[in-house]
Amino acid sequence: MNSFRFMRVAACALLLTCSSVAVSQAQSISQALASAYDHAPDLQSALLSAKASAEGIVQAKAGALPTIGASISGNQSANLVGGNWTSGSSLTTGLSYNQTIYDNNRTAARVEAARAAAEVAEYQIRNTEQNVLLQVVQAYMSVLSGRDLVALRRDNITFFQAQLQSAQDRLDVGEGTRIDVAQAQARLAQGQAAYQAAVSTLQTSEATFQRLVGQRPQGLSTSHGYANLIPRSIDAAIAEAEIGHPAIMLAKASIRAAQAGSDAAQAAFGPTATVSGSLGSSWTGPSGGPRDGISASLGFQITIPIYAGGAIGSGVRQANLNQIKSEVDAMAAYDQIREAVISAWTGIQSADAQISAARAAVTSSNTVLDGVIQERDLGTATTLDVLNAQADLTSARETLINASNGKTIATFSLLSAMGRLTARDLGLPVQIKTAVPYTQAVEDVWQELRTVVVE
């Protein structure tokens, strides 16, 4: 018994020493989130997709802008006539100009659809950002709780080893039974298996952490200052989520894009007017000829669709269906966000209750274990009673670890459900990933005349 108490004190001292080392090399949740934000391939992919979507605005605008081209062609010929060689050459240059001056506002609708699509892609960055950061928190807490469980189950093995030795000692002096020894051996084997399972789970969690963050987990800590971002009531949380969650904003932008697509499809029934012009020169050699000179032309064309095999009507119906679908998707997004907020909110409340209950259980189980050990030493309790009391204490401690882990995850899940699990809201020391500057740059450019730097 005294040797067991000494081992418990030594283990506590070792844990305190390890804790002090970890604190000196602490990797806070904020640091892990910032590293993941800079590292995450999914976030970089979403940013590139948003920049690619912004190019759709330029392409849509091109429908109302002129196209200008230049051409040059030449020819060299040789002929043998009556034993005499004759040769000649020609050179033709030209400029062409084409522009749609009216298309029943079809181009304007396409530009609006492209802008809405770029906005959708921008909100998709924010959605991806939230998903990535929440995954980091889950991996962070998984490593932290995994290490706590490994330490707890390692202590369990030490305890069971001490109980096995104690049972063997009592058997050797005739005060115990082989049953006590067998029961202690069985619990030791179970404890070792549980420890190995915890180690395997921890290794997987650490690998996930490194994949997301780009670094191995060092000294982790549960402390963070983000709980102050949570409103005081669930109604306030729902209201905030419905106003600013990226999924909600994405759904609204999708409705705009679908409406513009419907307008563009309707405009296909209207007339289209284009103007075209050309300017050219020609030269023939070696002495020139009647074709030499400069020519110019200017014309226009008005086209009115009469019958297109049903393609235009089908396009309108398809666009209208897509518009209805976008509105249905928006309603579903509202419901999903509301459900996520309620789930995370109740998760925090449940975790608080579990933590209080687990703390009480740990305190009482500690008292029970000490009492049962004393009763066993006095002969009024058995080794099995001690082993069962230790199992109850271990279960209570594991519940406390899992509940504490669950509360932290639920807190960040609520921030995510509210749309506030972003680098800007969390104040992370990173450069915010956004395609807005790129979109503004390509909107204000005459493509092919000036260039936009792709970063």
C-alpha positions, 0 to 999 in steps of 0.5 A, a space after each residue: 500500500 505504501 509503495 503504491 502511494 509512493 508511485 502515485 505521488 511520483 507519477 503526479 510529480 512526473 506529470 507536473 514536470 511534463 506539464 511545465 515543459 509543455 507550457 514552455 513549448 505551448 502551441 495554443 489553439 490560435 497558433 494551430 488555427 493560424 498555421 492551418 489557415 496558411 497551410 490548408 490546400 482546401 482553402 487555397 483550392 477554394 481561393 483559386 476557384 474564386 479567382 477563376 470564377 471572377 474571369 467569367 465576369 470579363 468573358 461576359 462583358 466581352 459580349 458587348 465590347 468590340 473585337 478588333 483583328 488584324 490580318 496580313 497575307 502574301 503570295 509569290 508566284 512564278 510561271 513558265 510561258 513560251 520558254 520565258 519565266 515570269 514572276 509576281 508577288 502580292 501583299 494584302 493587309 487588313 483590319 476588322 471590327 465587330 461589335 454587338 450593339 444590342 442583344 435585348 440585354 442578354 449580355 447585361 444579364 450574363 454579366 450579372 450572373 457572372 458577378 453573382 457566381 463570383 460572389 458565390 465562389 467568394 462565400 465558398 472560401 468562407 465556408 471552406 475556411 470554417 470547415 477547415 478551422 473546425 477540423 483543426 479544433 477537432 484534431 487539436 482536442 482529439 490529440 489533447 484528450 488522447 494524450 490525457 487518456 494515454 496518461 490515465 491508462 498508463 496510471 491504470 497499468 501502474 495501479 493494476 501492477 501494484 494490486 497484482 503484486 499486493 495480491 501475490 504478496 498476500 498469497 505468499 504469506 497465506 492471507 490471500 487467494 489465487 482468485 485475487 491474483 487471477 482477478 488482478 492479472 485479468 484487470 492488468 491485461 485489460 488495462 494494457 489492451 486499453 492503453 495500447 488502443 489509446 496509443 493507437 488512437 492518439 497516433 492517428 489523431 496526431 497524424 490528422 493534426 499534422 496533415 491539417 496544421 502542417 506541424 507536429 503537435 507540441 505542447 497543447 492547451 485548452 485555454 482560449 478566449 473565443 467563448 466571448 464571441 458567443 451571444 447570451 441567448 440561443 435566439 441571438 445566435 440563430 439571428 446572427 447566423 441567419 444574417 451572416 453565415 457564409 452558407 446563407 450568403 452563398 444561397 442568396 448569391 445563388 438566387 441572384 445568379 439563377 435570376 440573371 440566368 433566367 433573364 439571359 434565357 428570356 433575352 434570347 427571344 429578342 433581336 440582336 444588332 451588330 456592326 462590322 467594318 474593315 479596312 485593308 490595302 493591297 499591293 501587287 508586284 513587281 510593277 503594280 496593277 489595278 488591284 493596288 490601293 486601299 479599301 474600306 467597308 462598314 455594315 450592320 446586321 439585325 437578327 431576329 430568331 423565328 424558330 430554333 428547334 425548341 432550344 430557346 424555349 427549353 433554355 428558358 424553362 431550364 433557367 426557370 427551374 434552376 431559379 426555383 431550385 436555388 430558392 428551395 436550396 436557400 430555404 434548406 440552408 436556413 433550416 440546416 444553419 438553424 439546426 446546427 446552431 441549436 445542436 451546438 448550443 445544446 451541446 455546450 449545455 450538455 457538456 457543462 452538465 456532464 463536466 459537473 457530474 464527472 467532477 463529482 463522480 471523480 471526487 466520490 470515486 477517489 474517496 471510495 477507492 481509498 476507503 476500499 483499499 483500507 477495508 481490503 487491508 483490514 480484511 473486510 473487502 476483497 481485491 475485486 472490490 478494489 479493482 471495481 472501485 478503480 474501474 469506477 474512478 477510471 470511468 469517471 475520469 474518462 468521462 470528464 476528459 471527454 466532456 471537457 473535450 466535447 465542450 470545447 468542440 461544441 463551442 467552436 461548432 457554435 461559432 461555425 454555425 453562426 458563421 463566425 469561425 473565420 480568421 477575421 472574427 478570431 483575430 488570427 495573425 494571417 493574411 485573409 484569403 479573398 478573391 475580391 481584389 482579384 475580381 476588382 482587378 479583372 473587372 477594370 481591365 481591357 483584356 489583351 491590352 493590359 494584363 492581370 497578375 495571377 497570384 
